[in-house]
Amino acid sequence: MASEWRPVAGQVALIEREDDDDRMTGVVLDAEPGSIVVHLGGSRPAVAPGEVVASFVAPDALYRVRATLSPHDGTAGVVDLRSHHVERVQRRAASRVALAVPAVLSNFDDPAAGDRAAFSSVSGETVDLGEGGCRVRVRHPFPEGCDPTVTLELPTGRSVVALAAISQALELPAGHEYRLVFLAIDDADRAALGRLAAD
């Protein structure tokens, strides 16, 4: 049952304020019924309390948690989420097409590095893609515990950029494969991917 679900330590969270477009990413430090502690890394030195929606990608589904955010024991960059409601969104609601297009996974805030300016990027190509996510193969590993910003170059010439979460990571003989779920993507870009998958 969705209301009984809670994330595990190390899981990535996308936190969005309900009253504006403010977004934060972080890593779960601890979770118990009704309470989740999230480390925001270098993305936020201080966070104002308020109502938020936190999204977590799990192997079985995407979970959206409505919660009240507040600083955790006065610790900079660590917040408490007091959950009110948990919604389970079935994964792979949209179809995907087997298609290889150039892809770049970029990391703008690496919580492990402790450096707000930390940046890394790995390139490769997709195995499949759709409006809800894609599978990408790259030669070099992407930093653990980070949400990639994905850039895709479609056959139409359109560049699509989306914030994603890694739902599965595999080490291959010649590199790495990541299954990605889009967390934040422009509506026009989502529609372009949907049309490509439908063709």
C-alpha positions in Angstrom: 0.0 0.0 0.0 1.4 3.4 -1.0 0.7 5.1 2.3 3.0 2.5 4.0 5.9 3.0 1.6 9.0 5.0 2.6 12.3 5.6 0.9 15.6 4.0 1.9 18.9 5.6 2.8 20.8 6.6 -0.3 17.7 7.1 -2.4 17.6 10.3 -4.5 14.8 12.8 -4.0 13.5 15.6 -6.1 11.8 18.2 -3.9 9.4 20.8 -5.4 7.6 23.6 -3.6 3.8 23.5 -4.2 3.5 27.3 -4.6 6.4 28.0 -7.1 8.8 26.4 -9.5 11.6 26.0 -6.9 13.3 22.6 -7.1 15.9 20.9 -5.0 17.6 17.5 -5.2 19.0 15.5 -2.3 19.8 12.1 -0.9 17.8 10.3 1.8 19.8 9.9 5.1 17.0 8.3 7.2 13.3 7.4 6.9 10.7 6.2 9.4 6.9 6.3 9.2 5.8 9.9 8.5 9.3 11.4 8.5 12.2 11.5 6.0 15.6 13.2 6.5 17.2 14.4 3.3 20.7 15.8 2.7 20.6 18.5 -0.1 24.3 18.4 -0.8 25.6 21.7 -2.2 22.3 22.6 -3.9 21.0 24.6 -0.9 22.8 26.3 2.0 19.5 27.3 3.7 16.0 26.3 3.1 12.8 28.0 4.2 10.0 25.8 5.8 7.0 25.1 3.6 4.8 22.6 1.8 6.5 20.5 -0.8 6.1 17.5 -3.1 9.0 15.0 -3.0 9.5 12.4 -5.8 11.4 9.2 -5.3 12.1 6.6 -8.0 11.9 3.0 -6.7 12.2 -0.2 -8.7 8.5 -0.8 -8.8 7.2 2.8 -9.3 7.6 6.5 -8.8 6.4 7.7 -5.4 5.3 11.3 -4.8 5.1 12.4 -1.2 3.3 15.5 -0.1 5.1 16.8 3.0 6.0 19.8 5.2 9.7 20.7 4.8 11.7 22.1 7.7 15.4 22.4 8.6 16.8 19.3 10.4 18.1 20.2 13.9 19.6 23.5 12.5 21.9 21.6 10.2 22.6 23.5 7.0 21.7 21.5 3.9 19.7 18.8 5.8 15.9 18.9 5.9 13.0 17.0 7.5 10.0 16.0 5.4 6.9 15.3 7.5 4.7 13.3 5.0 1.0 13.8 4.7 0.2 11.7 1.7 2.0 9.2 -0.5 1.0 8.6 -4.2 2.3 5.7 -6.2 2.7 6.3 -9.9 3.1 3.2 -12.0 6.4 3.1 -13.9 6.7 3.0 -17.7 3.3 4.5 -18.3 4.5 5.6 -21.7 5.9 3.5 -24.5 9.5 3.5 -25.5 11.2 3.0 -28.9 14.5 1.2 -29.5 16.6 4.1 -30.9 20.2 5.2 -30.6 20.7 9.0 -30.3 23.6 10.9 -28.8 23.1 11.5 -25.0 25.1 13.4 -22.4 24.6 12.9 -18.6 25.7 16.0 -16.7 26.1 16.5 -12.9 26.0 20.0 -11.6 25.9 19.4 -7.9 27.8 16.4 -6.5 26.7 15.9 -2.8 29.7 13.6 -2.3 32.2 16.2 -3.4 31.0 18.9 -1.0 31.7 21.4 -3.7 28.8 23.5 -5.1 30.8 24.1 -8.3 31.5 20.3 -8.9 30.7 19.3 -12.4 31.1 16.2 -14.4 29.7 14.9 -17.7 29.7 11.6 -19.5 28.5 11.0 -23.1 27.1 8.0 -24.9 23.9 7.0 -26.7 20.5 5.8 -25.9 19.3 2.2 -26.1 15.7 3.2 -26.0 13.7 6.3 -25.2 10.2 7.7 -24.6 8.4 10.6 -23.0 8.9 9.1 -19.5 12.5 8.2 -19.7 15.3 6.4 -21.5 18.1 3.9 -21.2 21.6 5.2 -21.9 25.0 3.5 -22.4 28.2 5.4 -21.6 31.9 4.5 -21.3 32.6 6.1 -18.0 30.6 5.9 -14.7 28.2 8.7 -13.6 28.7 9.9 -10.0 26.7 7.9 -7.5 23.9 9.6 -5.6 23.4 12.3 -8.1 20.5 13.1 -10.5 21.7 13.5 -14.1 20.7 16.3 -16.3 20.2 14.5 -19.6 20.7 16.1 -23.0 19.4 14.1 -26.0 20.0 15.0 -29.7 16.9 13.8 -31.6 17.0 12.7 -35.3 14.7 15.8 -35.9 17.6 18.1 -34.8 15.8 19.0 -31.6 17.8 19.0 -28.4 15.9 17.7 -25.3 17.1 18.5 -21.8 15.6 16.9 -18.7 16.3 16.3 -15.1 16.3 12.5 -14.5 16.7 9.9 -11.7 18.6 6.7 -12.1 16.3 3.8 -11.5 18.9 1.1 -12.4 22.7 1.2 -13.0 24.5 -1.7 -14.6 28.2 -2.2 -15.2 29.0 -3.6 -18.7 32.2 -5.0 -20.1 32.6 -1.9 -22.2 31.1 0.7 -20.0 27.9 1.5 -18.0 24.2 1.4 -18.7 21.7 3.6 -16.8 17.9 3.3 -16.8 16.5 6.8 -16.3 13.2 8.3 -15.4 12.5 11.9 -16.2 11.7 14.0 -13.1 11.4 17.4 -14.8 11.1 18.0 -18.5 9.6 20.7 -20.7 6.1 19.9 -22.0 7.2 20.5 -25.6 10.2 18.2 -25.2 8.0 15.5 -23.6 5.6 15.7 -26.5 8.5 15.5 -29.0 9.7 12.3 -27.3 6.2 10.9 -27.3 5.8 11.5 -31.1 9.2 9.8 -31.7 8.2 6.8 -29.7 4.8 6.5 -31.4 6.3 6.5 -35.0 
